[in-house]
Structure formats: structure tokens, C-alpha cells
Amino acid sequence: MLFRSCAGGVVFYENTVLLLQNEKKEWVLPKGIIRTGMTAPETAVARVKTEAGVTAEVLSIAGHTTYEFYSATRQRPVCNDIAWYLMKAANGDSAPNRLEGFVDGGYYTIPQAMERITYSQDRALVRSAWARYTGLKK
């Protein structure tokens, strides 16, 4: 099995959260592999910028998730361990990067996001990050 360390962002702008829709029609959060020479928070900021065109700052850790899948291109199982960061966007602009495989996306209210998000781990992550984010705003 191939093990990969990844990082991603749960990005809020005002009362909305950033979601992306990939080519498989899955609604996900921006994330990517931590490359040599980069820290997890740097990777999260970079992936949010690359995948969604969003400039955001890290406020705190949001949590960790792990998932496994079989990679047809690598011909073996892959395990992604993702460090998630609670982030705040500079503004409400976003532009899903089609070259990165994203066909739609933007900011959604929490109820809208809960309806869209494909994976239960991501829904739980957004729920807990939202609670932390609203606590930080007080």
C-alpha cells in the first residue's frame, strides 16, 4: 500500500464554506499531497489557491481524516492521511481550476454544504470546523 501525507483546507468566508466539485461529480474540500520542503499548513494554503483560486489564511488545525482507495494507475491501494486546517478567506471570490479536475465550486451556506458534500467524513469535519470558526469570531 502506498501511504501519502496530505493537507487541506476547510475555508470559510463570512457564513459560508468553500466546496469544489470534481470530474466524478463529488463535492469535496481542497487538499493535496505534502511535497518535500513544504509544511502541512503551507500545503493547505497552496492547494486552496491552486484548486479554487482562493487566498486564505490558516487559523488553526481542523482535524485529521484518513481514507483508502485502489489506484488503477498505480495498480495498488493508496492510503491518504490528511491534516485539515481551519482557514479564513480574504474575500468571497473563487474560481474552480478545471486543469486540476474541478468542474464547479464556490461558497455555500452550511445547510447547502451539508446537502452537497459527498463524503460523511467531510460533512463531520465541516460541522466541527464551523463550530470552532464561529467560536473564534466571538
WOPEHU-V547671 format. One record per backbone hydrogen bond with DSSP energy under -0.5 kcal/mol. CO is the residue of the C=O (numbers start at 1). NH is the residue of the N-H. Records with the same first field share a line. If there is no record, write none. Layout:
CO=NH, NH
//
This chain:
1=3
2=79
4=6, 81
5=34
6=83
7=32
8=85
9=11
10=87
11=18
12=89
13=16
15=110
16=13
17=108
19=106
20=22, 28
21=103, 104
22=25
26=22, 28
27=118, 119
28=20
30=9
32=7
33=35
35=38
39=43
40=44
41=45
42=46
43=47
44=48
45=49
46=50
47=51
48=52, 54
49=53
51=97
52=95
54=56
55=90
57=88
60=86
63=84
65=82
67=80
69=71, 78
70=72
71=75, 76
76=71
77=2
78=69, 80
79=4, 81
80=67, 82
81=6, 83
82=65, 84
83=8
84=62, 63
85=10, 87
86=59, 60
87=12
88=57
96=98
97=100, 102
98=101
101=23
104=21
106=19
108=17
109=113
110=114
111=115
112=116
113=117
119=123
120=124
121=125
122=126
123=127
124=128
125=129
126=130
127=131
128=132
129=133
130=134
131=135
132=136
133=137
134=138
135=138
//
